[in-house]
Structure formats: C-alpha cells, structure tokens
Amino acid sequence: MNKKKSKVFAKRLKQLPLYLNRIFWLCKDVLHCFWKRVLGVVILNIIGIGFAGGSFGCAFLILRHLEKGKPIAFHGIKISLSDNFSFTLISFGITVLIGILSSAILYYSEWKIAQLAIDYQKKCTSRIFEIISNPVYDGWQKLTKIQPQDGINRLISSSVKMTSMSVRRLLQGILPFATLIFATISMVYLNPVLSLVIVPIALLYVLPLYFVNREVSHHHKEFISTISSSRAPIKICVNQAINTPVSYQEKIDSSLDSIETDEYNRATILFFLRKLAVKRVQMINTILFFVCLGALFIYFIFSTSETERNWSLLVAFLVALRFAIQGLKQITGVFIKLSRFFSEYTTFSEFIDGSELIKKNRMESNVQSEQLPQKLDLVYRKTSVSSSDKKISMKKGNIVYVFQPSLPKYGDLKNIAAVLESAIKQKVDIFQNSIFQDELFYNTAKSIYEISRDDIQKDLQKFDDPELQNSNFENTILSQINSENSNELIFLASILKQKKIPDILFMTSESLKGLSAEFVSTFLMNNNLYKIVLSNDLSIVLKNKNILSKVDGIIITDSKDIIGLGNVEWFESVSDEVTDLFQNLKIQKDDLDEIELDLDLDDE
C-alpha cells in the first residue's frame, strides 16, 4: 500500500510543471491581450488594501494612545486624545471614512475584473472563429478530442467560459495576496520573534494545499470522461420507459440496473468528491488558524511573566493574523477553482497553441505548391473494427470510400482531410491540393460562376487519366450534360474554376445525388484525381458495382478518427459489425449541454 501511495505521490509531483505551465500560459495570454487593464486592477487593489491598512493603522494608533494616556505628537504639536473628545471623534470618523473608501475601491476593482473576464471570453471566442474560418489553420480538426463541430461547440460553450472564469479567479487573487503580504509585514513589525514562529507554520500549509488541488483536478478530469458513459444506460431506460410497450416490471428492473452501474456510481461519487475538496481546504484553514492562535497565546503567556505586555499589541497582532489567515484562505480558494477548471483552460490553451503550430508549419512548409505523387500510402494502426488492415494504398484516379455514423457535412470533409494528412506516410499538404464538395456547392456555384460549355471543354482535358487509352473523357462528359445550368455542369465548374486544379476531390455522397447516374459513373471512373467519397450509407459501395474496380479501399470512422480500414471484400465481411457499431456510437454521443451545466454548478 505504501509503495502504491509513493507512486501516486511521484506521479502528482511530476504533474506540477504542467500545472504551473498552464497557469503561466493563462497569465501571459491575458497580459498579452489586456495588460493595461490588468495593471489598472493591480493598482486599484494596491490602493484599496493601502487604504484598508491605513484605516487599521489609524485605529490601532488611536486605541494605543488612549490605552496609555499619552498624547499624539505630530511635528512638535501634541494632542491628548483623552482630553480632546472632538478631535478623537473626528479621528475615528476619518478612520471609518478611509475604511469605507477602501471598500468602495475594492468593489470597483471587482467590477473591473468581471468586465475584463467578459471581454477576455469574447476575445477567446473570436480567436476560435478565426481558426475554424481561416484556411491557414486547416488541420485544426485533429486537435479536438471529439467530433470537430461538437468539439468547437464544447470549446466555446464550456472551455472558453471556464477559461474566462479562471482569469477572473486569478485576478481576484491579487487582493488576498496583497492582504497576506500587508498582514505579514504588520505581524513582523508588531512582533518579529513571534512572526518567525508563525510564518513557517503557515508555509507548511502549502504542501497539503497542493495535493488537494491536484486531487480536485484529477477528479474533475475523471468526472468529465465518465459522465457520458454513465448517462448512456439512463437514456436507454428513459427511451424504453416512454417509447416501448414492455411491462411495468421490465421497465423498473431496467431502470434499477441502470442506476447501479459502476460508471453511474463512479460519476456520482466523483461529483461530490469535487465538492468535498472545498470543505477539506476549509478544515485545513481552520486547523492552521487555531495552531497559530495557540502559538500566539502561549507566546504571550510566557512573555507576560517576564516583561509587561500591552493588550492593544495582542489585539493588533490577532487582527493582523486574522487578515493573514483570511488572505491565505482566499488564495487557496483561487487555486481550488483553478484546479477545478484546469482541464478546461488546458483544453483551450492546447487548442490555441496547436492551431498556431499548424499555421506556422503550413506557412513554412515547402510541399504546399507541390503536386501530389501518383500513389499515397495511408498507415493507421489504432483500429477497432475486426480484421482491419493497417495500411491501404491510394492511386491517383481511384476512389476511397469513407463512412461515419451521421450524415456527413462540409466540416466532416475537412475533418477527414486532417485525419488523412496525419495518417499518410508521405509528407504532403492535403488541404492546399484539395477541393471539398457537399450538396450546398450547387447553390454557391450558381451564384459565383458564369458557366459555359465551351469554357468547361477547354479545361476538361486536365482531368484525363493518363493510364486510360482513348478515353475521350471531355466528349463523354459533355454529352451527358443536358443544359447550360444543369447540376452536372455546375459540379464541373465548381472544380475547374479553382485557381489551381486540385489533386484530391473530397465529396459527400449527398453531393452526387443531384447528378445523373451515368455522369457519376463516368466522372468517378475516368479522371486523374484522388476521389474521397464520404457517406453514412453503408450500402452505396455495393449499389455502384460498376466502379468497384476503381475502389482502392474503405475507411470506417467514428466521425473523428479512423477505426477500421481495408478493401471491399473486408468491408462486406464486417458491414453488420459496422452497422451495430454506428448505432452504439450514436447512443454514446456526448451530451454537451449536460456537461456544461455541471461545469456551471462548479463555480458556486
């Protein structure tokens, strides 16, 4: 058991640099965006705590002079507080006014922090939109841990929100930090010897705080990863209870089984463990306070027997100690919140850093303008579908079918391009050499292109497959176009009117539905483009048997990563397995709104 604990301790200690690195990234990023406003918040907090310290100092000074009965001396002028009630009352009034002014300044600082956090959230959201809209960042899709569109929605709705909350928490840490520094200085001034005893005790507090923070972060991360699988059985039982005619007893038995699953119990326990961490820190705070309080009284008991001690000094030291403990408690609260949000702002920061690296590599790459080779080797070893190959070779002019659980959209084509770019053995720039077609291209192309059969005929020879003899591709294709504004003509125009004729054509199966079967067959069989067809309809391969000779391979995805690949024969043998797998993937799809709700509750 001790050996196991030692390993856990060593593992958490190794995670410390990552934890500090992400917090440093957050600080650097917010300073880069709003350094003047952050400086303003710091100045406001310093002024506010300075006024609070001034109020506390004035009150202490007045009380001490009243206790001793000595007059206040200022530039040779002596004023007796005990004999001058009006001056004493005015002095206390000024002290209270300074304290009120301090509170107003600190409240204004909180308001400015909230405003800054809101603007930082907007800034982060606009950065994400810049990344997903700007072609120089193409390939960002591989940075999301779930399906790209869901991943971006998750980033904006949760990660960005939690990141801005983390910034707010960081800035809120300025005040307690300043309070702690001021209180510590006051304690040292009032009694240096006693302070040397208490400060080391307070420093020991940092060690349990660190491990509590790491535990919070670990539980939060595990909770997020468990929540989807824990809710899947519940959703199935809800559907069964509402939408099926099975007996009452069967419904009750199924529901009881669903709430007793290991995943559901674990997710429930993790939710409350995160909440209990705050109580654990409060317990440590209380223990620290009473240990310091005990040390203070022991010191004063023994020192009083040797020398005369003023009770005003004891009261002042107690107040300073209370402020120091309160500041330390608030700082720990900041770190607890940062630990709870750690996975969220880490997800956001890694996405931003990864996107900037993709942009840099793409801009500096020397393969951008190079034409793709005649054959591409795709290697992917982490497959889960039975008997999957680890490699397929794609030849120029041939077809690869890609299947996913849901109806493909334009963004799914970009996701597949990102996956292929990572998996292709050769170093190539897929995005710079590709065009992406979904069913929406018809409407876009009609409004952009002035389409002419003559213009199309000039460019069609660029599509000729050099391996086919006497294909007469352009004449065959043009003979199948019925009118000047036919979908077939628009389909060709949208490709040929690009600045550069692409090497790869990514298409959804829906984009081919508006074209005649003869045109589709002729086009897919007789040109020199790599053709990637994305669909959720597993039957389309066998429906188009006339083009099977041109199919290099089949790729199965979970809408994010490759989970199987092989030839047509392999695909036929696993089609039932893939059908069941797709159904399960739809059921297990993350419920992002519920996760966001859980995260919102954590800020309280």
N, C-alpha and C positions, 0 to 999 in steps of 0.2 A: 504493500500500500504506500509506504514511504517513497519507494522507488518511482511509483506512478505519479505521486504528488511532485516529486523532484522534476520529472519530465514535463509536467504541466507548467511548473514554475519556470523552467528553462524556456519552454515554448512561448509563454507570455512575455518573458523578458526579451526574447528575440523580436517580438512584435512591437516593442516600444519605439524603435526607429521609424517604423511605418506610421504609427500613431502620431508621433511628433512631426513627421514629414508632411502628413496630410493637413495637420493644423497649421503648419508653417505655410503650406500652399494656400490655404484659405486666407491667412493673414496677408500674404504677398499679393494675392489676387484682389482682395478688397482695397488694399492700399493702392494698387495699380489703377483701379477704377475710380476711387473716391478719396485719394489721400488728403486733400484739403478738408473734406468734411470729417474724416476720421480725426485729423488734427484738431478741428474745432470741438469735437466731442471730448477729446482728451483735455483740452484747455478748460472747457466747461466743468468737467469733473474735478480738475485740479482747483479751480476757483471755488466750486461748491464745497469740496472737502476742506479747503483752506478756510472758508467762512465758518464751516461747522467746527473746525479746530479752534478758530478764533473765538467762537461763542463759548465753547467748552473751556478754553484757557481763561477767558474773562470771568466766567462763573467761578472757576477754581480760585483765581486770584482774589476775587471779592470775598468768597467764603473763607479763604485762608486768613485774610486781613481782619475779617470780622471775628474769626476764632481767636486770633492772637491779640486783637485790640490795637493793632499797630496801624498808623496812618499810611496811606499810599503816597509815595514820593515820586514826583514827576518833574524833572528839570528844576529841582530846588523847591518846588511847590509841594507842600504836604497837606493832604486832605484826610481827615479822620472820618471813616465811614460810620462808626458807631455814634458820632456826634452830629453827622450831617445826613439826616434821613432823606431829604430831597435828592441829594447827589447819589445816594445809594440806590434810590428808586429809579433815577434816570439811568444809572449804570446797568441795573438789571434790565431795564427796558431796552437799552441799546443791545445788550447781550441777546435778549429774546428776538429782537428785530434782525440781528445778524443771523441767528439760527433759522428764522423764517425765510430770510433771503437765500440762505444756503439750500433749504428745501425746495424753493421755487426754481433755483438754478439747476439743481439735480433733476427735478421733474422735467424741466425744459430739455435737459440733456437726454433723458429717456425718450422724449418725444422725437428728438433729432435722430436718435438711434433707430427708432421704429421707422422713421421716414427713410433713413439710409438703407435699412434692410429691405423695405418695399422696392426702392429704386434698384438695389442690387439684384433682387429677384427678377425684375423686369429686364435688367441687363443680361442676366444669365439666360433667360428665356429667348431673348433676341439673338444671343450667340448660338443657341441650339438651332434656331430657324436659319441663321446664316449657314451653319454647317450642312443642314439637310437640304438646303436650296442651292448652294453654290457648287458647281461641278468640280471645282478644285479639291473638294473634300470627298469626292466619290470613293466609296470603300468604307465609309463610316459605319455601314450596316454591320460589319463583322465585329464592331465594338460593343453592340448590345447583347445582353445575355439571353434575351427572349426575342420573339419575332420583332423585326426592326420598328414597325409602326407602333406596336404595343410598348416596345422599349422606349421610344421617344415620348409617347403619352405618359409613360411611367416616370420618365425623367422630369418632364415639365410639371406634372401634377403632384409628384411626391419629392423627388430628389432635389429639384430646384427650390421647392418650398422649404424643405428641411435644411438645405444649404443656407438659405437666407436667414432661417431661424438660428442656425449655428453662428452666423455672422453677428446677429443680434445678441446672442449669448456671449460671444467673445467681447463685444464692445461693452456689454453690461458688466464684464469682469474688470473693467478699468476702475470703477468706483470702489468695489470691495478691495481691490489690490491697493489702491491709494489709501483706503481706510486702514488696511492692515499695516502698511508702511508707516502712516502717521501715528497709529496707536502704538506700534513697536517703538518708534522714536520717543514717544511720550513716556512709555514704560521705562526705557533706558534712562531718560532724563530724570524721572522721579526716583528710580532706584536701580542703578546699574547692576548691583550684585544679584538682586532677585531676578532681574531680567535675564541674566546669564543662566539662571536655573530653568526658567520657564521657556525661553526660546528654543533650546534643544529638545524639550519635551514636545513642543509644537512641530518641530521639524520631523520628529519620528512619525507624526501623523501622515506624512506624505506617502509612506510605504503602503499602509492598508488602503489609502485612498486610491493609489494607482491600481491595485489588484481589483478593487471594487469596480473601478471604471472599465478595466479590461473585461471583467465578467459581464458587465452591462452590455458592452459592445458585442461580446460573443453570444449572449442570449438573444439580443436583438437580431443579429445576423441569422442565427439558427431559427428564430421565430419566423422571419420573412421567408426562409427557404422551406419551412414546414407548413406554412399556413395554407398553401394551395392544395397540397395532398391531403391535409386534414379536413378540408371542406368538400372535397370531391365526393366522399361517401354520403355526406349530408345532402348534397344537391341531388344525388341519385335517389335517395329516400324521399326527399320532398317531391321530386317528379313522380315517383311511384305512388305516393300517397294521394297526389292530386289528379294525376292523369291516367291511372290504371285501375281496373275494376277488381284487383285482387282483394282477398278478405281482410277484414279489420285486423285479425291476429297476425297475419303475414306482414302487414304494414307496420304494426307495433314492434314485432320481432326484428324487422329490418332496421327500424329507427334506433332501437336499443343497441343493436350491434354496431351501428354507425357511430354512436357517441361513446362507445367503449373501445374504439380502435386505438392502437398505440400512437398513431400520428395525431389524432384529435386530443388525446390526453396530454401528449407532449406539448402541443401548441398551447393548450390551456395553461399548463404549468409554466411554460416559458413566458407567457403574457404576464402572469402575476409575479414571477421571479424578477422581471424588469422593474415592476412597481416596488417590490420589497427592497430593491437595492437602494432606493432613496431613503427608506426607513433605516437601513443599515448604516448609511452615512450619518444620518441624524443621531443614531446611537453612538457612533464614534465621536461625533461633535460633542455630545453631552458628556461622555466619559472624559474627553480631553478637557472640557471646561472645569469639571469637578476635580480632576487631578491638579490642574493649575490653581484652582481655588484652594485646594488643600495645601499645596506648596506655599501659597501666599499666606494663609493663616498660620501655618507652622512657623514660617519665617518671622512674621510679626510677633507671634507669642514669645519666641526666643529672643528676638531683638529688643522687645519692650522691657524685658527683665534687665537688660544691660544699659540701654540708653532710652531717653524719652522719645516717644513716637507720637506724631500728630495724627489724629483720626482723619483729618482732611486729606492727608497724604495717602492713607489707606483707601479712603473713598475714591480719590482720584485714580489710584492705581487699579482699583476694582473696575472703575468705569472704562479706563484705557484697556484693561484686559478684556472686558466685555466687548468693546469695539473690535479688538483684535480677533477674538473668537468669532464674532459675527461676520467680520470680513473674511475670515478663513472658511466659515460655513458657506458664505455666498460664492466664494471661489470654487469650493467643492461642488456646489450646485451647478456652476458653469461647466465644470469638467464632466459631471454626470450627464448633463444634457448633450455635451459634445460627444460623449461616449455612445449615448443612445442614438444619436444621429450619424455616428461615424460611417456606417455602411452607406448611408445616403449621400453625404457630401464626398465620400471616397468614390462612389459610382459616378457622380457628376464630374469630379476633377479628373478621373481617369478617362472619361469620355472626351473631355476638352483636350487633355494632353494627347490622347491617342489620335484625335482628329487633326490636331496641329501637326503631329508627326506624319500622318498620311499625306497632308497637304505639302509638307516640306519634301518628303520622299518623291511625291508625284511631280513636283515642280523641278526637282533636281535630277529626276530620272533621265537617262539617255535612251530609254526604249520607247518614249512617248510617240515619236514620229515613225518608228519602225513598223514595217508591215509584219503581220504575224506569220510564223512559219507554216508549212504545209501540214504539219501534224502537231497536236498538243497532247501531252501526257498528263492525265489527271490522277493524282495519287491521294487516297484518303483511307486511313487505317482504322479510324474510330467508328465503325459501323455497327448497327444493332440488328438489322434485318438478316434473317438466316441465309447462310451460304453466299454472302456478299463478296464480290471481288474487292481487291484493294486498289485496283488501277483499271482505267479504261483509256484508250487512245482515240482521240477525235481527229478525223481527217477533214481538211478543208473541202467544202462542198457537201459534207454529210450532215446528219441530224442527230441531236441528242435530246431525248425527252426527259423533262424534269417534272416530278409530281410532288404535290404538297396537299395537306388536308383541306385547306379552304380555297375558295375561288380566287385565283391569282389576280393581282392588280399591278399597276405600273411599278409601284415600290417593290413588289416581290421580284420583278425582273432585275432591279438594281441589287437586291439582296443576293440573288443567285450569282450575279456578276462578281460581287465581292467575295462570295464563297469560292467560286471557281478561280478567281485571281490568286487566292491564298493556296488553293489546292493544286494548281497547275505547276508541274515540275520546272518548266522553263520560266525565265524571268520575262514577263510580258506585262504590258499595260492594257488590261481588258477594256476599261472604260473609254479610253481615247480611241479605241478601234471598234466601237460597238454602236449600234442603234437599238432603241428599245421601243417595241410596238405593242400597245394594248388596244382594246376596242375603241378607245377615245381618240385615237390618231385620225380617224375619219373626219370628225368634226374640226379638229385642229388643221389638218392638211387642207381641207376645203377653203378655209379662211386665209391660208398663207400662200398656197401655191397656185400660180396660173398654169394650169395643166394643158399640155399639148401632146398629142400622139407623136408628132414629129420630134419634139424635144426628147420625149421618152425613148424613141427609137435610136437616137444618137448615143444615148448612154447605156442602153441595154447590153451592148457588147462587152461592157465592163464586167457583166455578171457571167459571161461564158465560162463553163467549166472546161479547162484545157484538156482534161482526160477524156472528154466525150468527143467523138468524131462526128462531124456534120450534124451537130445538134440543132443548128439554125434556131437558137433559143429566142432571139428577138422576134422573129416572124411568128413562131409558135405562140408566144405570149401575146403579141399584139392581136393575133387572130381570135383570141379568147376574150378580148376587151370589147364590150358591146357599145359603149358610148363614151363621149368625151369626159363625162363626170361619173363614170362608173367607179365602184369601190376598188376594183382591180387597178384601175389607172391611178387612183389616189394612193393606193397601197405602194405602188412602184414609185410614184412621185415623191412620197414622203421619205423614201430611202435615197433616191437618186439626187434629190435637191440638197443633200447634205454637202457641207464644204469638202468633205472627204468621203469617198465611198468606203463604207466600213468593211471590216473583215468578219465581224460577227453580227448576226441578227438575232436578238432576243425577242421572242414573241409569246404572247399568251394564246392559248387555244381559242379564246373568245375572239381575238382579233382576226382569226381565219374564218370565223363563221359567216362573215358578211361577203365572203368570196366564193366563187363557183368551185365545185369540187375538182373540175378539170384544171382550172387555173392553179389551185393549191398544189395539186399533184405535179403539174409541170414545173412550177416555181421551185418546190422543195427538191425535186429530183435533178434539176438542170442548171444549177448555178454554183459558183465557186466560193460561196460564203459558208462559214460555220453557222449552223442554224440551231438555236436552242429554243425548244418549244416547252412552255410551262403550262401545266394544267392540274386540275384536281379530279379529272375524269380518267380513271384508270383504263377505260375501255377504248380510248381513242387510238391506241397503238394497233390493236387488232382490227379496228374499223378501217384502217388505212394500210391494208396488207400490201398494196401495190408499191409502197415506198419502203418496205421493211429492209430491202437490200441497202438502203442508204442510211439506216439507223445504226450508229456506232455504239450506242449504249443507252441505258436507262438509269436515271438518278432519282432516288427517293429522299425527300427532305421532310423535316418536321416544321417547315416554314421558317426555320432559322439555319440549321446545319444539315449536312448530309448524314443520313442514317442507313443508306444502302445504295449500292451501285452494281451494275452488271450488264449482261447482254439481254437480248429479247427473250431467249429461252429461259434464262434465270428469272426474268420478270414474270413470265407466265407461271412459273412454278411457285412464286411467292405472292401472287396477286391477292389471294384470300387473306394471307397474313397481313399484307399491307392495308387491306380494307379494314380489318379489325384494329390495326394499329392507329389508323387515321381516326377512327371513331373514338378510341380511347384518348387520343391527343385533343380532340375537341372537348371531351368531358373534363380533362385535366387542365384546360387552358386557364391561366392565372386570372383571378378576379381582381383587377387592379383597383377598382373603386373601394372594395372592402379593405384591401391593404392600406390604401390612402387614409381611410377612416381610422384604422388602428394607429397609424403614424400621427394623425392629428391629435388623438387622445393622449399621446405620449408627451405632448408639450405642456400638459397641465400638471 
